[in-house]
Amino acid sequence: MIEDKLLIFRFKQGRNGALRQIYDKYKIEMLKLAVVLTGDINTAEDIVHDVFVRFALSAQRIGLTGSLRNYLITSVMNRVRNHLRDSNRRRLAGLEGADLLCSSERSPHQWAVLNERLLLLSGALQEMPYEQREVVSLRMELDLPFRMIAKLQGASVNTVKGRYRYAIAKLRSLLDSEVEL
Amino acid sequence: MSSADEIKKLFKEAELSVNSDADEKVFEDMQKAQQKITQRVPAVPDNIRRILMKNPIVKVAVAAVVIIACLTGVFMFDRTSGVALADVLNRIEQISVYMYQMSMSASGQVVAGRPVDQEMNVTILVSHDYDAKMITEMSSPVDGEDIIQEMYMLPKKKTMIMLMPGHKKYVQMDLSDKMIEQTRQQNNDPRFMVQQILECEYESLGFSTIDGIEVEGFRTSDPNYLGGMMGGQVDVKIWVDVVTQLPVQAEMNMQMGEIQMHAVMHDFEWDVTVDAAEFEPVIPEDYKAFTDEPIKVPEFDEQTAIQGLELFAELTGSYPEELNLMNIISKTSKAMGSKLAQDRMQQENQDISEQEMTKELAEKIMPITGLATFYMQLVQNKNDPAYYGEFVTPEDTDQVLMRWKVSENEYRVIFGDLQAETVDSDVLTELESTLPQ
């Protein structure tokens, strides 16, 4: 996308407005991705907040080549994976008593507002293995090609397609009783 | 409806909005982070600015990059041959605006004899009206600092402008009417590459797949690529989408004297929608011009060629052995690097202004590169050119230094003393018979 290249270029130059444009363009998409991957609004907000603040700090490092969208997607995914790994450690150490649950409770400072469908979808996605959740989210939500998802997961395209098929079947059965598809 | 379609529908219906107060708070945090980093790392740290200002080598390199970028974009090649590649060229001509990426690396010795290991990433946007915009990202050959350049080729305004945000500087180069006319027909883009391959002997590499797209490859290793400008070995490949007939990827490997160059053009986007304002350079008020007056790019003609030969001989004591652009730039930058270093040592406390240094470099490098470019045009236009700098010195007043055909039976000759005359082919044969074989 030429627009993204120019946005990055202007952002690196410190031009007014570029950061705002990047943020406005991608915040919803990244928040939604984080919500479906984590199943927890607060965690998703923290992750995306962190991703954008770190992005703002990256003007000297970020290159003009490559895709801005993919850069942000990868950043969100890495932080979600780190978060889940840390949560598992805490849980194993008995520091955390409950699984992550998708929450619709809103605090006064809540950033993201989810509709019912997103709450339902996000909850159902937490019922499947993380790799499958990632594949189906990246494919369905962000329309990423299997080739790119394979690259992000460090797996073969066939493996990713297999995960996708399992994920679709599982989601279908999970949601059958919950929603009219 | 399949399960996948149903799930897709659910994903699309699953929506998220943001609370505006919290949204502003997040953005404020981002702004604070950006400000923190801006305050911590100035656009160009003082010590680096000092190095850049004082270092003639950097200036030679920058000038060379500007000139190469400029010169390679102004050739007119109006002959076409072949079948499939000619169709590709026609297809590209139908596209109004397109963009692509170019990743380039060069290693060897080019800047004042120093080893160079340079990587460069360029984002290029070209319009049907032949306006072009190039955003170049590279690291400084001296200190590794990131350098960004934003170049605008504006044929309608008869100018080329290059912004260097890190230095808060810009260079403006004025182009003549003739060069504008040539520029209108050509830019340093895939058209240029396809035209070049069509000018050379090339072969099909057969069919392959790139990023899931079925492509046919073409390759040339003809040393006449770029009018023989590169001198050494050439290996150029281009892969074309068999359905759209548009390039998907291109690759160049060239050995140019002491330099090994590798370039890949990729991520082509055809018929992109852009605002016309993208081609309008905005020069911030705090940017300073490298020179007081715009640099004038000379015509690539006999007069410039003679001037280039004279300047090269002044700098190095002899004429270039051969007229390939990269060798000439390499030798000129070596000579100028040491001359400028010498000048600085002699003048020690005298502060030569940056504008003066840049002007001096531009005035010298332009005709020298113009010489190579003129010769390249003669090769491309099949004017039967020959050059004998390997044997002829400034003292050889009656020897043919360079010649090219101007009519059916006449040749223009530049002699060792840089006088030029038109002679008929019989006289030329006689004159050339005295040259060492």
Contacts between the chains, C-beta under 8 A, distances in Angstrom:
chain1	res1	chain2	res2	distance
A	1	B	269	7.8
A	2	B	99	5.1
A	2	B	125	6.2
A	2	B	269	6.7
A	2	B	272	5.1
A	2	B	274	5.8
A	2	B	278	7.8
A	5	B	99	7.6
A	5	B	123	5.0
A	5	B	135	7.0
A	6	B	278	6.9
A	9	B	123	7.7
A	9	B	135	5.4
A	9	B	148	7.4
A	9	B	150	7.3
A	12	B	148	6.7
A	13	B	148	7.5
A	13	B	165	4.8
A	14	B	34	7.5
A	14	B	38	5.7
A	14	B	43	7.5
A	19	B	30	6.1
A	19	B	31	6.9
A	19	B	34	5.8
A	20	B	27	6.8
A	23	B	26	7.9
A	23	B	27	5.7
A	23	B	30	6.3
A	27	B	18	6.7
A	27	B	23	7.4
A	27	B	26	7.7
A	28	B	16	5.9
A	28	B	17	7.6
A	28	B	18	6.9
A	31	B	16	5.7
A	31	B	18	7.2
A	32	B	14	7.5
A	32	B	16	4.8
A	35	B	16	6.7
A	36	B	14	7.9
A	49	B	26	5.3
A	49	B	29	7.0
A	52	B	26	6.5
A	52	B	29	8.0
A	52	B	30	5.3
A	53	B	26	7.9
A	53	B	29	5.3
A	53	B	30	5.6
A	53	B	33	4.9
A	54	B	33	7.7
A	55	B	30	7.5
A	56	B	30	4.1
A	56	B	31	7.2
A	56	B	33	4.1
A	56	B	34	4.4
A	56	B	37	7.5
A	57	B	33	4.8
A	57	B	34	7.3
A	57	B	36	7.4
A	57	B	37	5.2
A	59	B	34	7.0
A	59	B	37	6.2
A	59	B	38	7.8
A	60	B	37	7.0
A	60	B	41	5.9
A	60	B	146	7.1
A	63	B	121	6.6
A	63	B	137	6.6
A	64	B	121	5.9
A	64	B	123	5.7
A	64	B	135	6.1
A	64	B	137	4.8
A	64	B	148	7.8
A	65	B	101	5.8
A	65	B	103	6.7
A	65	B	121	4.6
A	65	B	123	7.5
A	65	B	137	7.6
A	109	B	22	5.7
A	109	B	25	7.9
A	110	B	19	5.8
A	110	B	22	6.5
A	111	B	18	5.8
A	111	B	19	5.7
A	111	B	22	3.8
A	111	B	23	6.4
A	111	B	25	7.9
A	111	B	26	6.4
A	112	B	16	5.5
A	112	B	17	7.7
A	112	B	18	6.1
A	112	B	19	7.7
A	113	B	16	6.8
A	113	B	17	4.7
A	113	B	18	6.7
A	113	B	19	6.2
A	114	B	14	7.9
A	114	B	15	7.7
A	114	B	16	5.5
A	115	B	13	7.9
A	115	B	14	6.7
A	115	B	15	4.6
A	115	B	16	7.4
A	117	B	10	6.3
A	117	B	13	4.7
A	117	B	14	4.3
A	117	B	15	7.0
A	118	B	14	3.7
A	118	B	15	6.1
A	118	B	16	5.8
A	120	B	14	7.7
A	121	B	10	5.8
A	121	B	11	6.8
A	121	B	14	4.7
A	122	B	14	7.7
A	136	B	7	7.3
A	140	B	7	6.1
A	140	B	8	5.5
A	140	B	11	4.3
A	141	B	11	5.4
A	145	B	212	7.7
A	147	B	211	7.5
A	147	B	212	6.8
A	168	B	3	5.2
A	168	B	4	5.3
A	168	B	7	5.8
A	169	B	3	6.9
A	171	B	3	8.0
A	171	B	7	5.4
A	172	B	3	4.6
A	172	B	6	7.2
A	172	B	7	6.8
A	175	B	7	7.9
A	175	B	10	7.1
A	179	B	10	7.0
A	181	B	6	4.0
A	181	B	7	7.5
A	181	B	9	7.3
A	181	B	10	6.5
